[in-house]
């Protein structure tokens, strides 16, 4: 029997090695994500696993020599590619439609027009690609003009990586054993009233606290985090506290952090409030914001030294595309140094390539 086992193993050695590689890429991703879900590298690791899984699945199906199975697999691949192609081709229509809905239902601010700008940008790119105005230019000039396309491809990959991380961050384990629940503030209506968006964050934190209590654990303290804006009559933390008390939370279970002006300060100052109340930094905490915002907020928490992950609350679906684009832009700026270096290297590569073409070195 052992001899037969080793014969089978020897015959399928390549597939076994491929399977081990695929499992290893998944293990690396899973360990990295579970250890630190706030790491941007996790999206790249997941993509590597997906590629390895795709190769593994293709080899496995082709090795069966079952024509119906192989044909079904080929059809699924063609349908997948066709779907992606159609989505890319008509994405401008989706962005313009979303811009119209947001403009109709939300405030008319520049930040709420991001999907409009993207839709127009996609149309311009398609028109340039179809018309081809640069085809008669010298080859070295055309090479230089490839640089913007390469930069766009790079930014699309960065955006994809951000979306992967944002998606996985929605399912970070909840762990109902927290000492503090930090609610991130947002602008107040009429300078003193909690907005529906901010109310959803507070309600989610209250729901979380109540579920923790029903599991037989202690009531966590809620840290209301948000300072007073220039056009606000009271601090966001104060308005949030009054809202939570009106919904049954005891004042003794609420702590205020009313000095912060941005998300980074939310995290930094809330960590100080929690450490002072707890007596050390060994407390357990979660922070609460809208689902589209929690991953970027987690990066600020990490930078501020707050060992906490976020819990997202519901956001209206029509608002998500615009909000996610805004979050991506903010994360891009947060890591602007590395992206500027990457863009510089792309430009340098095409500049050298164009110079070689101009001087005839590559001919």
SULKAMO-V612246 format. One record per residue. N is the residue number from 1. SS is DSSP state (a for helix, b for strand, c for the rest). PHI is phi in whole degrees, -180 to 180 (999 if undefined). OMEGA is omega as a letter, one per 30 degrees, with the letter a starting at -180 (* if undefined). Layout:
N SS PHI OMEGA
N SS PHI OMEGA
This chain:
1 c 999 l
2 a -64 l
3 a -63 l
4 a -63 l
5 a -61 a
6 a -70 l
7 a -66 l
8 a -63 a
9 a -62 a
10 a -68 a
11 a -69 a
12 c -113 a
13 a -59 a
14 a -63 a
15 a -68 l
16 a -65 l
17 a -62 l
18 a -62 l
19 a -64 l
20 a -66 l
21 a -64 l
22 a -62 l
23 a -65 l
24 a -66 l
25 a -64 l
26 a -68 a
27 a -64 l
28 a -62 l
29 a -61 a
30 a -63 l
31 a -64 l
32 a -62 a
33 a -69 a
34 a -67 a
35 a -73 a
36 c -150 a
37 c -70 a
38 c -91 a
39 c -98 a
40 c -63 l
41 a -62 a
42 a -59 l
43 a -64 l
44 a -67 l
45 a -63 l
46 a -67 l
47 a -64 l
48 a -61 l
49 a -62 a
50 a -60 l
51 a -64 l
52 a -64 l
53 a -65 l
54 a -62 l
55 a -65 a
56 a -60 a
57 a -65 l
58 a -63 l
59 a -62 a
60 a -63 a
61 a -69 l
62 a -66 a
63 a -72 l
64 a -73 a
65 c 62 l
66 c -87 a
67 a -59 l
68 a -61 l
69 a -67 a
70 a -64 l
71 a -64 l
72 a -61 l
73 a -64 l
74 a -63 l
75 a -63 l
76 a -63 l
77 a -65 l
78 a -62 l
79 a -63 l
80 a -64 l
81 a -63 l
82 a -64 l
83 a -64 l
84 a -62 l
85 a -63 l
86 a -65 l
87 a -62 l
88 a -68 a
89 a -67 a
90 c -111 l
91 a -63 l
92 a -59 a
93 a -67 l
94 a -63 a
95 a -65 l
96 a -67 l
97 a -63 l
98 a -64 l
99 a -61 l
100 a -63 a
101 a -65 a
102 a -64 l
103 a -62 a
104 a -74 a
105 a -107 a
106 c -116 l
107 c -68 a
108 c -88 l
109 c -111 a
110 a -63 a
111 a -66 l
112 a -87 l
113 a -110 a
114 a -61 a
115 a -68 l
116 a -64 l
117 a -64 l
118 a -66 l
119 a -59 l
120 a -65 l
121 a -61 l
122 a -64 l
123 a -62 l
124 a -61 a
125 a -61 l
126 a -63 l
127 a -63 l
128 a -62 a
129 a -66 a
130 a -76 a
131 a -75 l
132 c 61 a
133 c -70 a
134 c -103 a
135 c -67 a
136 c -93 l
137 c -76 l
138 c -56 a
139 a -60 a
140 a -69 l
141 a -71 l
142 a -62 l
143 a -62 l
144 a -61 a
145 a -74 l
146 a -73 a
147 a -58 l
148 a -59 l
149 a -65 l
150 a -64 l
151 a -64 l
152 a -62 l
153 a -61 l
154 a -62 a
155 a -66 l
156 a -65 l
157 a -66 l
158 a -62 l
159 a -65 l
160 a -60 l
161 a -62 l
162 a -63 a
163 a -64 l
164 a -62 l
165 a -64 l
166 a -62 l
167 a -65 a
168 a -67 a
169 a -68 l
170 c -68 a
171 c -114 l
172 c -60 a
173 c -50 a
174 c -73 l
175 c 57 a
176 c -83 l
177 c -145 a
178 c -88 l
179 c -92 a
180 b -138 l
181 b -120 a
182 b -96 l
183 b -102 a
184 b -79 a
185 c -75 l
186 c -151 a
187 c -58 l
188 c -98 l
189 b -83 l
190 c 57 l
191 c 79 a
192 c -153 a
193 b -107 l
194 c -69 l
195 c -79 l
196 a -56 l
197 a -62 l
198 a -69 l
199 a -61 a
200 a -64 l
201 a -67 a
202 a -65 a
203 a -61 l
204 a -67 l
205 a -67 l
206 a -63 l
207 a -60 l
208 a -63 a
209 a -62 a
210 a -66 l
211 a -68 l
212 a -63 l
213 a -66 l
214 a -65 l
215 c -84 l
216 c 86 a
217 c -110 a
218 c -69 l
219 c -74 l
220 c -75 l
221 b -88 l
222 b -94 l
223 b -102 l
224 b -86 a
225 b -117 l
226 c 168 a
227 c -84 a
228 c -99 l
229 c -77 a
230 c -63 a
231 c -106 a
232 c -111 a
233 c -83 l
234 c -132 l
235 c -72 l
236 a -60 a
237 a -61 a
238 a -67 l
239 a -63 l
240 a -66 l
241 a -63 l
242 a -62 l
243 a -64 a
244 a -67 l
245 a -63 l
246 a -65 l
247 c -107 l
248 c 98 l
249 c -82 l
250 c -69 l
251 a -56 a
252 a -68 a
253 a -96 a
254 b -124 l
255 b -118 a
256 b -107 l
257 b -125 a
258 c -119 l
259 c -114 a
260 c -75 l
261 c -119 l
262 c -151 a
263 a -65 l
264 a -59 l
265 a -69 l
266 a -50 a
267 a -70 a
268 a -64 a
269 a -72 l
270 a -66 l
271 a -62 l
272 a -68 l
273 a -63 a
274 a -65 a
275 a -64 l
276 a -66 a
277 a -72 a
278 a -81 a
279 c 96 l
280 c -165 l
281 c -95 a
282 c -90 l
283 c -85 l
284 c -113 a
285 b -145 l
286 b -130 l
287 b -118 a
288 b -127 l
289 b -157 l
290 b -72 a
291 c -59 a
292 c -74 a
293 c -100 a
294 a -69 a
295 a -70 l
296 a -63 l
297 a -61 l
298 a -66 l
299 a -67 l
300 a -69 l
301 a -61 l
302 a -63 l
303 a -65 a
304 c -86 l
305 c 81 l
306 c -94 a
307 c -85 a
308 b -149 l
309 b -112 a
310 b -100 l
311 b -123 a
312 b -93 l
313 b -112 a
314 c -64 l
315 c -127 l
316 c -55 a
317 a -59 a
318 a -65 a
319 a -86 a
320 a -61 a
321 a -55 a
322 a -64 a
323 a -67 a
324 a -68 l
325 a -61 l
326 a -64 l
327 a -66 l
328 a -62 l
329 a -60 a
330 a -68 l
331 a -68 l
332 a -60 l
333 a -70 l
334 a -63 l
335 c -112 a
336 a -62 a
337 a -62 a
338 a -67 a
339 a -72 l
340 a -64 l
341 a -64 l
342 a -62 l
343 a -65 l
344 a -61 l
345 a -65 l
346 a -64 l
347 a -63 l
348 a -63 l
349 a -59 a
350 a -71 l
351 a -66 l
352 a -67 l
353 a -62 l
354 a -65 l
355 a -64 l
356 a -62 l
357 a -66 a
358 a -64 a
359 a -86 l
360 c 83 a
361 c -67 a
362 c -88 l
363 c -87 *
